[in-house]
Amino acid sequence: MAYSMTGFGRGEAYHDECRITVEMKSVNNRYCDIQVRQPRILAALEGRVRELISSRLARGKIDIFINFEDNSANSISVKTDTALAQAYADAFRKISDVAAVPDGLTASVIGRFNDVLKVETAQVDENAVWQLLQEALQQALERMCQMRGSEGGKLVKDINIKLDGLADLKERIARRAPTVPEDYRQRLQQRVQELLDDQSRAFYDEQRLAAEVAIFADRCAIDEELVRLDSHFVQFRDMLTENEPIGKKLDFLIQEINREINTIGSKANDLELTGYVVSMKSELEKIREQIQNIE
């Protein structure tokens, strides 16, 4: 089963007054590019997050958004810098004495100054939080993989339709190719007749004509290319059913198919065959665009 690289998933996990929410989305990328955005308090768990994701996904740019809420009573504490508060108080009293004005000093006034009061987040139990985070990650990852699988199924269906079109064009080429040497013989014979008229037999006999046609037929023979195309089409369809990342393999096979089509085009020497080759390259480019979305 082929998977698209486009998907979205969301997961949540709860325990007592703690909650973790995970959202992840993925888009096309040649490699597995994981970007994690999370609270600083969870920074130590980023390595585990990456390891879990990379164990399931081989390609794509994956953005992971993690939100952590801890509403327990001891999750936040306020620390007082008493030395700094005393320094502020002493400074205000000196100003009051020098200026001969009441200082109006209160604890709430001093507390408003920078760094006197500091809000600190309590350290978390990494293993306990990881259990929650892992659960939320698994949910989000599973849902995203389901979306990627659904999208991948649609891509495979469309690619198979386009492969049918390529196979049909290849059959048309196979039917047309054997007639090209005979058409060439007739055109050559007509040209010789036009140029030499009554003297054509004296300068250009049937044996010479047959030799020219034989050389032309050998030069434009495409039997080997057609056989290889058949083999590539079969391999392509087989790969689309594999339960593993296939995007890079399909991209390589596309290059091989394109090589055979180009060779046929270079040997064509026929307007009708050239038209089929152009149509095949157009269909192949559409397939190439589709497989850029496949993992």
Stockholm file with secondary structure:
# STOCKHOLM 1.0

chainA/1-295         MAYSMTGFGRGEAYHDECRITVEMKSVNNRYCDIQVRQPRILAALEGRVRELISSRLARGKIDIFINFEDNSANSISVKTDTALAQAYADAFRKISDVAAVPDGLTASVIGRFNDVLKVETAQVDENAVWQLLQEALQQALERMCQMRGSEGGKLVKDINIKLDGLADLKERIARRAPTVPEDYRQRLQQRVQELLDDQSRAFYDEQRLAAEVAIFADRCAIDEELVRLDSHFVQFRDMLTENEPIGKKLDFLIQEINREINTIGSKANDLELTGYVVSMKSELEKIREQIQNIE
#=GR chainA/1-295 SS CCCBSCEEEEEEEEETTEEEEEEEEEECCSSEEEEEECCGGGGGGHHHHHHHHHTTCCSEEEEEEEEEEECSTTSEEEEECHHHHHHHHHHHHHHHHHHTSCCCCCHHHHHTSTTTEEEEECCCCHHHHHHHHHHHHHHHHHHHHHHHHHHHHHHHHHHHHHHHHHHHHHHHHHHHGGGHHHHHHHHHHHHHHHHHGGGHHHHCCHHHHHHHHHHHHHHTCCHHHHHHHHHHHHHHHHHTTCSSCCHHHHHHHHHHHHHHHHHHHHHCCSHHHHHHHHHHHHHHHHHHHHHTTBC
#=GC SS_cons         CCCBSCEEEEEEEEETTEEEEEEEEEECCSSEEEEEECCGGGGGGHHHHHHHHHTTCCSEEEEEEEEEEECSTTSEEEEECHHHHHHHHHHHHHHHHHHTSCCCCCHHHHHTSTTTEEEEECCCCHHHHHHHHHHHHHHHHHHHHHHHHHHHHHHHHHHHHHHHHHHHHHHHHHHHGGGHHHHHHHHHHHHHHHHHGGGHHHHCCHHHHHHHHHHHHHHTCCHHHHHHHHHHHHHHHHHTTCSSCCHHHHHHHHHHHHHHHHHHHHHCCSHHHHHHHHHHHHHHHHHHHHHTTBC
//
